[in-house]
Amino acid sequence: VNHDEKIFGDDAMEFDVTRPERMPNMYNEHRAFGIGQHFCLGTHLARLEIQIMFEEIIPRLRNPQLAGEVRYTRSNLVNGIKSMPITFDPEVKKEEEAA
């Protein structure tokens, strides 16, 4: 999964940060946790880790604000936020302020 040369190009096995710019329609076929018999057994753990990361980081930010439109994933299988731009003051909250 995610290495099919028909979808991702001749260099599908190589890490390339410019691929999304070169192939903007590629993400219609992207399967972050696989699909079918190749479905990732660690999916639930990975999602829980991401949730905990945000629960721990967001309260430590000073003055977090939405900086644009929240875009949601359109899917019958997966729900969630696709992008949520935010801004915050660069200084981290002191421990007593975060509580």
C-alpha positions as CSV (number, residue, x, y, z in Angstrom):
1,V,0.0,0.0,0.0
2,N,1.2,3.5,-0.9
3,H,4.0,2.1,-3.0
4,D,2.1,1.4,-6.2
5,E,4.1,2.8,-9.1
6,K,0.9,3.2,-11.2
7,I,-0.4,5.7,-8.6
8,F,2.7,7.2,-7.0
9,G,5.1,7.2,-9.9
10,D,8.3,5.4,-10.8
11,D,10.0,6.5,-7.6
12,A,7.1,5.3,-5.3
13,M,9.6,3.6,-2.9
14,E,11.5,6.8,-2.3
15,F,10.8,9.5,0.2
16,D,10.0,12.7,-1.8
17,V,8.6,15.8,-0.1
18,T,7.9,17.3,-3.5
19,R,5.6,14.5,-4.6
20,P,2.3,16.2,-3.5
21,E,3.2,19.2,-5.6
22,R,4.1,17.1,-8.6
23,M,1.1,14.8,-8.2
24,P,-1.7,16.7,-6.6
25,N,-4.3,14.0,-7.3
26,M,-2.2,11.3,-5.6
27,Y,-3.9,11.8,-2.3
28,N,-7.2,10.5,-3.6
29,E,-5.5,7.1,-3.5
30,H,-3.5,7.4,-0.3
31,R,-4.2,4.9,2.4
32,A,-2.4,6.0,5.6
33,F,-3.3,2.8,7.5
34,G,-3.7,0.5,4.6
35,I,-6.9,-1.2,3.4
36,G,-8.2,-4.7,3.3
37,Q,-5.7,-7.5,4.1
38,H,-3.0,-4.8,4.4
39,F,-4.8,-2.8,7.1
40,C,-2.5,-1.7,9.9
41,L,-2.9,-3.4,13.2
42,G,-1.6,-0.3,15.0
43,T,-4.2,2.0,13.7
44,H,-6.1,2.4,17.0
45,L,-2.8,3.0,18.9
46,A,-1.6,5.6,16.4
47,R,-4.9,7.5,16.6
48,L,-4.9,7.4,20.4
49,E,-1.3,8.6,20.4
50,I,-2.2,11.6,18.2
51,Q,-5.2,12.4,20.4
52,I,-3.1,12.3,23.5
53,M,-0.5,14.5,21.9
54,F,-3.0,17.2,21.1
55,E,-4.6,16.9,24.5
56,E,-1.2,17.6,26.1
57,I,0.1,20.2,23.6
58,I,-2.9,22.5,23.1
59,P,-3.4,23.5,26.8
60,R,0.3,24.5,26.8
61,L,-0.1,27.0,24.0
62,R,-0.5,30.6,24.8
63,N,-3.5,32.2,23.1
64,P,-4.4,29.5,20.5
65,Q,-6.8,30.8,17.8
66,L,-8.2,29.4,14.6
67,A,-6.4,30.9,11.6
68,G,-8.6,29.7,8.8
69,E,-11.2,27.3,7.8
70,V,-11.4,23.9,9.4
71,R,-11.6,21.3,6.6
72,Y,-13.0,17.8,7.3
73,T,-12.2,14.5,5.7
74,R,-15.0,13.4,3.3
75,S,-15.3,9.7,3.7
76,N,-17.8,7.0,4.6
77,L,-15.0,5.1,6.5
78,V,-13.0,7.7,8.3
79,N,-14.1,10.9,10.1
80,G,-11.9,13.6,11.2
81,I,-10.2,16.9,10.5
82,K,-8.2,17.2,7.4
83,S,-6.7,20.6,8.2
84,M,-7.1,23.1,11.0
85,P,-4.8,26.1,10.8
86,I,-4.1,27.7,14.1
87,T,-1.9,30.5,15.4
88,F,-0.6,31.0,18.9
89,D,1.8,33.2,20.8
90,P,5.3,31.7,20.6
91,E,5.9,31.8,24.4
92,V,4.8,28.6,26.1
93,K,2.5,28.9,29.1
94,K,4.1,28.6,32.5
95,E,3.0,25.5,34.4
96,E,0.8,27.4,36.8
97,E,-1.0,29.2,33.9
98,A,-1.7,25.9,32.1
99,A,-3.6,24.5,35.1
